Amino acid sequence: MNVLSLFDGMSCGRIALSRAGIKVDNYYASELDKYAIKVTQANWPDTVQLGDVTRWREWDIDWSSIDLLIGGSPCQGFSFAGKQLAFDDPRSKLFFVYIDILNHIRTVNPDVKFLLENVKMKQEYLDVISEHLDVKPVFINSALVSAQNRQRWYWANWEFEEPVEISAPLSEVLETGIVDRDKAYALTARYYKSGNGNVNRYANKSSDQLIFELHGLSDTCIAKFKRYGVKFITNNSEKSKVLTAGDYGKLGKYGNYLQSLECEASVRKLTPTEYERLQTVPYNYTHHVSNTQRYKMLGNGWTVDVIVHIFKSLQPEVSFLC
């Protein structure tokens, strides 16, 4: 199978194809981030990097040979966590570049398969994307396969359904003794000076995901926090919202309560290894770059096992594509 991946990032699609048992003959990737490209080439050195997606007409490839087009076009304009600029956001306009490329491939290969991923968004934006692709999307929360809540829409021109939920306890994600071993991941009490203080600024950095580690909480303390929707991990069998943006603000807004609670309290950010586990990415797949870049690309990437599930539904059709 020949695959063209737009907005490829660190090639989560290539991981998923391999895990789904689908043989890749040629994998073409369009990506600009030099760190994501470095990770891709370290893991998949045969990847053909094409560069800027807006210059696709200059690419020297056999368009008729492309069997599968995949991508998750930039979503900042659509996301409920963002400003909801939608198609007025230049990043979200890149969706139409995906459409242009898909339509071009169809002129020389009408049987091409495609997969597009994007965030939870307003219905009006969802309808625009569905109309252009002429398929209805499937809504999948990564919580079905991973210890996180990550809600996404997936459009494809083959049939697939939500995966059956599997057990994905947080205990399979968290490393032990992180704060004792590496203080760089710990946020101390000085971050709780006020509801809008340091912790709020820290928590709203898109690349820094946080997790509560609270000990000795009374029922009264727990009730206070839960009243404001703050997520508590009281045992390692619970799922965590560590990859959603909504809890960040709550952490900053109500974090000052920690000063008055009679309990030992600490907050730490996740390690890159824990990020990889949440995104079901192979261990140390991203270790070729700095932790800052690892956080960024993992946060922007796909939950691989969701894509594996979708690709497994494509398997019966692969034989005539290859």
C-alpha positions as CSV (number, residue, x, y, z in Angstrom):
1,M,0.0,0.0,0.0
2,N,1.2,3.5,-0.8
3,V,0.2,6.1,1.8
4,L,0.2,9.9,1.7
5,S,0.0,11.5,5.2
6,L,-0.7,15.2,5.4
7,F,0.1,17.1,8.6
8,D,2.0,14.0,9.5
9,G,3.6,15.1,12.7
10,M,5.7,12.2,14.1
11,S,4.0,9.6,11.9
12,C,1.4,8.1,14.3
13,G,-0.4,6.8,11.2
14,R,2.7,4.7,10.3
15,I,2.7,3.2,13.7
16,A,-1.0,2.4,13.5
17,L,-0.6,0.8,10.0
18,S,2.2,-1.4,11.3
19,R,0.3,-2.4,14.4
20,A,-2.8,-3.2,12.3
21,G,-0.8,-5.5,10.1
22,I,-1.1,-3.5,6.9
23,K,2.0,-3.6,4.7
24,V,3.3,-0.2,3.6
25,D,5.3,0.0,0.4
26,N,5.8,3.7,0.3
27,Y,4.9,6.3,3.0
28,Y,4.9,9.9,1.9
29,A,4.7,12.5,4.6
30,S,4.0,16.3,4.6
31,E,5.3,18.0,7.7
32,L,7.1,21.2,8.6
33,D,8.1,20.7,12.2
34,K,11.8,19.8,12.2
35,Y,11.5,18.0,15.5
36,A,8.6,15.8,14.4
37,I,10.5,15.0,11.2
38,K,13.5,14.0,13.2
39,V,11.4,11.6,15.3
40,T,9.8,10.1,12.2
41,Q,13.1,9.6,10.3
42,A,14.7,8.0,13.4
43,N,11.9,5.5,13.6
44,W,10.9,5.1,9.9
45,P,14.0,6.1,7.9
46,D,12.4,5.1,4.6
47,T,9.7,7.8,5.0
48,V,9.7,10.2,2.0
49,Q,9.4,13.8,3.4
50,L,7.6,16.1,1.0
51,G,7.5,19.4,2.9
52,D,4.9,22.2,2.8
53,V,1.4,20.9,2.2
54,T,0.4,24.1,0.5
55,R,3.0,23.4,-2.2
56,W,1.6,20.0,-3.1
57,R,1.4,20.7,-6.8
58,E,5.2,20.7,-6.9
59,W,5.5,17.3,-5.3
60,D,7.2,14.7,-7.6
61,I,5.1,11.7,-6.8
62,D,2.9,9.3,-8.8
63,W,-0.6,10.5,-7.7
64,S,-2.3,7.5,-9.3
65,S,-0.3,5.2,-7.0
66,I,-1.7,6.6,-3.7
67,D,-4.0,4.1,-2.1
68,L,-4.6,5.8,1.2
69,L,-4.7,9.5,2.2
70,I,-4.6,10.3,5.9
71,G,-4.3,13.3,8.1
72,G,-5.5,15.4,11.0
73,S,-5.7,19.0,9.7
74,P,-4.8,21.7,12.2
75,C,-7.7,22.1,14.6
76,Q,-7.0,25.3,16.6
77,G,-9.8,27.2,15.0
78,F,-12.3,24.4,15.7
79,S,-11.5,23.4,19.2
80,F,-13.8,24.3,22.1
81,A,-10.5,25.0,24.0
82,G,-9.6,27.7,21.5
83,K,-11.1,30.8,20.2
84,Q,-13.5,29.0,17.8
85,L,-12.4,31.0,14.8
86,A,-13.1,28.0,12.6
87,F,-12.5,28.6,8.9
88,D,-11.4,32.1,9.6
89,D,-8.3,30.7,11.3
90,P,-5.6,30.2,8.7
91,R,-4.5,26.9,10.3
92,S,-8.0,25.5,10.0
93,K,-8.2,26.6,6.4
94,L,-5.7,23.9,5.7
95,F,-8.6,21.5,5.7
96,F,-9.4,22.7,2.2
97,V,-5.9,21.9,1.1
98,Y,-6.6,18.3,2.3
99,I,-9.8,18.4,0.2
100,D,-7.9,19.7,-2.9
101,I,-5.4,16.9,-2.6
102,L,-8.1,14.3,-2.1
103,N,-10.0,15.5,-5.1
104,H,-6.8,15.6,-7.2
105,I,-6.0,12.0,-6.3
106,R,-9.6,10.9,-7.2
107,T,-9.1,12.2,-10.7
108,V,-6.4,9.5,-11.3
109,N,-7.4,6.9,-8.7
110,P,-11.2,7.0,-7.9
111,D,-10.7,4.1,-5.4
112,V,-8.4,6.0,-3.1
113,K,-9.3,5.5,0.6
114,F,-9.1,8.5,3.1
115,L,-9.1,9.1,6.8
116,L,-9.4,12.6,8.4
117,E,-9.4,13.3,12.1
118,N,-10.4,16.5,14.0
119,V,-11.5,17.8,17.3
120,K,-14.9,18.1,18.9
121,M,-16.4,21.2,17.4
122,K,-19.7,23.1,16.7
123,Q,-22.2,21.3,14.6
124,E,-22.0,23.9,11.8
125,Y,-18.3,23.3,11.3
126,L,-18.8,19.6,11.5
127,D,-21.4,19.8,8.8
128,V,-19.1,21.7,6.5
129,I,-16.4,19.1,6.8
130,S,-18.9,16.2,6.3
131,E,-20.4,17.9,3.2
132,H,-17.0,18.3,1.5
133,L,-16.0,14.7,2.3
134,D,-19.4,13.3,1.6
135,V,-19.3,10.9,4.6
136,K,-20.6,11.0,8.1
137,P,-18.0,11.0,10.9
138,V,-17.7,8.6,13.8
139,F,-17.1,10.1,17.3
140,I,-14.6,8.2,19.4
141,N,-13.2,9.0,22.8
142,S,-9.7,7.7,23.4
143,A,-10.9,6.7,26.9
144,L,-12.2,3.5,25.2
145,V,-8.6,2.4,24.6
146,S,-6.5,4.6,26.9
147,A,-6.5,6.1,30.4
148,Q,-7.5,9.5,29.1
149,N,-10.4,11.5,27.8
150,R,-9.7,12.7,24.3
151,Q,-12.8,13.3,22.2
152,R,-12.3,13.3,18.4
153,W,-14.2,12.9,15.1
154,Y,-13.1,10.6,12.4
155,W,-14.2,10.6,8.7
156,A,-13.3,7.7,6.4
157,N,-14.8,6.2,3.2
158,W,-15.0,2.7,4.7
159,E,-17.2,1.3,7.5
160,F,-16.0,1.3,11.1
161,E,-17.6,1.7,14.5
162,E,-16.4,2.8,18.0
163,P,-14.0,0.3,19.6
164,V,-15.3,-1.8,22.5
165,E,-14.0,-0.3,25.7
166,I,-11.0,-2.1,27.2
167,S,-9.6,-1.9,30.7
168,A,-7.1,1.0,30.7
169,P,-6.3,1.8,34.3
170,L,-4.2,4.8,35.2
171,S,-1.8,2.4,37.0
172,E,-0.6,1.2,33.6
173,V,0.4,4.7,32.6
174,L,2.0,6.3,35.7
175,E,5.6,5.8,36.6
176,T,6.4,5.3,40.3
177,G,8.5,7.5,42.5
178,I,8.7,10.3,39.9
179,V,8.8,13.3,42.4
180,D,11.3,11.5,44.6
181,R,13.5,10.7,41.6
182,D,13.2,13.9,39.6
183,K,12.1,17.1,41.2
184,A,11.7,18.7,37.8
185,Y,8.2,17.2,37.5
186,A,7.0,18.4,40.9
187,L,5.0,21.6,41.5
188,T,5.4,22.7,45.1
189,A,3.1,24.7,47.4
190,R,4.6,28.0,46.1
191,Y,2.4,27.6,43.0
192,Y,-0.7,28.0,45.1
193,K,-0.3,31.6,46.1
194,S,-3.6,32.6,44.6
195,G,-6.4,31.4,42.5
196,N,-4.9,33.2,39.5
197,G,-1.3,32.8,40.4
198,N,1.6,30.8,39.1
199,V,-0.3,27.5,38.9
200,N,-2.8,29.0,36.5
201,R,-0.1,30.3,34.2
202,Y,1.7,27.0,34.4
203,A,-1.4,24.9,33.8
204,N,-2.5,26.7,30.7
205,K,0.7,26.0,28.8
206,S,-0.5,23.6,26.1
207,S,2.5,21.3,26.4
208,D,2.3,20.8,30.2
209,Q,-0.2,18.3,31.3
210,L,-0.7,18.0,35.1
211,I,-1.9,15.2,37.4
212,F,-3.0,15.5,41.0
213,E,-1.2,13.6,43.7
214,L,-3.0,14.3,46.9
215,H,-2.6,12.4,50.1
216,G,-4.5,12.2,53.4
217,L,-7.6,14.0,52.1
218,S,-10.6,14.1,54.4
219,D,-14.1,13.6,52.9
220,T,-14.7,17.3,53.4
221,C,-11.7,18.2,51.4
222,I,-12.6,15.9,48.6
223,A,-16.2,17.2,48.5
224,K,-15.0,20.8,48.3
225,F,-12.9,20.1,45.2
226,K,-15.4,17.9,43.5
227,R,-18.0,20.7,43.9
228,Y,-15.9,22.6,41.4
229,G,-15.3,19.7,39.1
230,V,-11.7,19.1,39.9
231,K,-10.6,15.6,39.0
232,F,-9.2,13.5,41.8
233,I,-7.2,10.3,41.3
234,T,-8.0,8.5,44.5
235,N,-6.8,5.2,43.2
236,N,-5.0,3.9,40.2
237,S,-7.9,2.2,38.6
238,E,-9.5,5.5,37.6
239,K,-9.2,7.1,34.2
240,S,-7.7,10.6,34.1
241,K,-8.5,13.7,32.2
242,V,-4.8,14.6,31.9
243,L,-5.0,15.3,28.2
244,T,-8.0,17.6,28.2
245,A,-7.7,21.3,28.6
246,G,-10.8,22.0,30.7
247,D,-9.3,21.0,34.1
248,Y,-6.3,23.3,33.7
249,G,-8.2,26.4,34.6
250,K,-10.0,24.7,37.5
251,L,-6.6,23.8,38.9
252,G,-5.5,27.4,38.9
253,K,-8.9,28.9,39.9
254,Y,-9.3,26.7,42.9
255,G,-5.8,25.7,43.7
256,N,-5.6,28.2,46.5
257,Y,-7.8,25.9,48.6
258,L,-4.8,23.7,49.0
259,Q,-3.2,26.2,51.4
260,S,-6.0,25.6,53.9
261,L,-6.6,21.9,53.6
262,E,-5.2,19.7,56.3
263,C,-3.5,17.2,54.0
264,E,-0.3,16.6,52.2
265,A,-0.7,17.9,48.7
266,S,1.4,18.0,45.6
267,V,0.8,18.4,41.9
268,R,3.1,17.1,39.2
269,K,3.2,17.1,35.4
270,L,3.3,13.9,33.5
271,T,6.6,12.6,32.2
272,P,7.2,12.1,28.4
273,T,7.0,8.3,29.0
274,E,3.6,8.7,30.6
275,Y,2.5,10.8,27.6
276,E,3.6,8.1,25.2
277,R,1.6,5.5,27.2
278,L,-1.5,7.7,27.2
279,Q,-1.2,8.1,23.4
280,T,-0.4,4.3,23.1
281,V,2.9,5.3,21.3
282,P,5.8,2.8,21.6
283,Y,8.1,3.3,24.5
284,N,10.8,6.0,23.9
285,Y,9.5,6.5,20.4
286,T,10.0,10.3,20.9
287,H,13.2,10.3,22.9
288,H,15.3,11.7,20.0
289,V,14.3,15.3,20.9
290,S,13.9,17.5,24.0
291,N,11.2,16.9,26.5
292,T,9.5,20.2,25.5
293,Q,9.3,18.9,21.9
294,R,8.1,15.5,23.0
295,Y,5.2,17.0,25.0
296,K,4.2,19.1,22.0
297,M,4.2,16.4,19.4
298,L,2.6,13.8,21.6
299,G,-0.1,16.4,22.5
300,N,-0.7,17.1,18.8
301,G,-0.6,13.4,17.8
302,W,-3.1,10.7,17.5
303,T,-4.1,8.1,20.1
304,V,-2.5,5.3,18.1
305,D,-4.7,2.4,19.2
306,V,-7.8,4.4,18.0
307,I,-6.3,4.6,14.5
308,V,-5.3,0.9,14.7
309,H,-8.9,0.0,15.4
310,I,-10.1,2.1,12.4
311,F,-7.4,0.6,10.1
312,K,-8.3,-2.9,11.1
313,S,-11.8,-2.2,9.6
314,L,-10.0,-1.4,6.3
315,Q,-8.1,-4.7,6.2
316,P,-10.8,-6.6,4.1
317,E,-10.4,-4.0,1.4
318,V,-6.6,-3.8,1.4
319,S,-6.1,-6.8,-0.9
320,F,-7.4,-5.0,-4.0
321,L,-5.5,-1.8,-3.1
322,C,-2.1,-3.5,-3.0
